[in-house]
Amino acid sequence: MPHRSLLRAAVVATTALTTSLLAPVAATADDGPTPTACPDALVDVADCWTGQDASGAFYAIAVPHDWNGDLVVHSHGGPDLDDPTDASRSLDDLDRWAVMPREGYAWVGSTYRRGGFGTRMAVADTEGARQAFVAAFGEPGHTYAHGQSWGGDVAAKLVEVHPTTYDGVLLTNGVLAGASRGYDYRVDLRVVYQYYCGNHPRPSEPQYPLWMGLRPGSTMTSTGLRARLEECTGYASDPAERTALQQQNLDDILGVTGVPERTLASHLSFATFTFRDIVSERLGGRNPFSNRGVRYSGSHDDRALNRGVERFSADPSARRDLMWDSDLTGAVAIPTVDLHAIDDPTAFVEHESAYRATRVGAGTADDLVQVFTAESEHSALSDSGYAAAMDALATWVTTGAKPTPASVAAACPGFDATYGSGCFIDPTFTPAPYDSRVAARPGGRRWPTMSAAQERAWSHVPGIGIPLGG
């Protein structure tokens, strides 16, 4: 199969592996990695380790038996709201992206030190995982960042914050519009849902502004939220079993927000529980969101909707802190390959238009290649596509030969001969502008949302952003 084999000196690799195998059986923070069982997808090709760094973040490592000398540093998506208690999240991701070690790359991924939102916290812990790998195994030949979903935002910010550490970056199904605009469609879902359903909160329950997502102290669960969604829309029922009002509510919510029916519950959950985390836990109760000036359309009565929907404006300091934490400047001077499912139901493919506009605005678009695949899932893509995209990035880094969507598509069948997971790359696809999918707020069509100069200026503001540990 096509495979770039850039091997490190055998003595260096062997010494690193031997050193690691002599690590203590039980690891604590700063003690280094200890051997662990690899996920099933890797038991025949790699050795694995787990550990915990000084910040409290757990990590997992895989080193192939036939290591090509290079390292993929992975940023996971989410964010998960529960604090990690072990490295299981990183091991799960290692299993999902086992294609990377199977292609010869060593791999390391962090759980992050805590649950909840915080892009720069995740950046710090991802870099900490890389440093833990280097301490145990030595410097790799090349180091590549990779992130999927929210992890795409993390990986893109990682290579902005550490501009000389990484040789290339692969972003897959990434949330690349940043949090200050990338969640606007969930803001819209939250208010449109409440306009039609009126049960989140119910009139009999304590009221709160919808930008909170959920009031602090509420005991609502994901199961309870889905029950309310079913009550209002019948989304989980056979269409024949829905009442006329449920069907109209569902049609109006989907028609206005553009959220796919199959991911409606997950988007509403994010706009409930993750919004509560962002607002109440990370921003001290301040509102970073706005829907002022948005005209909603696509319902059976747009005029009534726009008269009745809840409106609010962002607290400027909260918006600044969220932007500084997660928005992208585009200041990236290394090869960047994006791979995105055209029908991604969670991070809409139009995120890629926002990122290209960000890179154009920063003057770095020449270092960006975007590849689109005719797939319809968010959390995982075809192994053959991952392998082809990773090989294109590595070849670009090592030879200077910049890939094209057509060249990645042409290479993919060679990898599919090994993985058999299908090649679905459409080299002719171009996504529509971001604001064709997500209603722009007044003044909200300029990219990047935060320039590198603005980021530097804000970095001197005491207490800027979201605290790493809380």
Secondary structure, 3 states (H helix, E strand, C coil): CCCCCCCCCHHHHHHHHHHHHCCCCCCCCCCCCEEECCCHHHCCCEEEEEEECCCCCEEEEEEECCCCCCEEEEECCCCCCCCCCCCHHHHHHHHHCCHHHHCCCEEEEECCCCCCCCHHHHHHHHHHHHHHHHHHHCCCCCEEEEEEEHHHHHHHHHHHHCCCCCCEEEEEEECCCCHHHHCHHHHHHHHHHHHHHCCCCCCCCCCCCHHHCCCCCCCCCHHHHHHHHHHHHCCCCCHHHCCHHHHHHHHHHHHHHCCCHHHHHHHHHHHHHHHHHHHHHHCCCCCCCCCCCCCCCCCCCHHHHHHHCCCCCCCHHHHHHHHHHHCCCCCCCCCEEEEEECCCCCCCCCHHHHHHHHHHHHCCHHHEEEEEECCCCCCCCCHHHHHHHHHHHHHHHHHCCCCCHHHHHHHHHHHHHHHCCCCCECCCCCCCCHHHCCCCCCCCCCCCCCCHHHHHHHCCCCCCCCCCCC
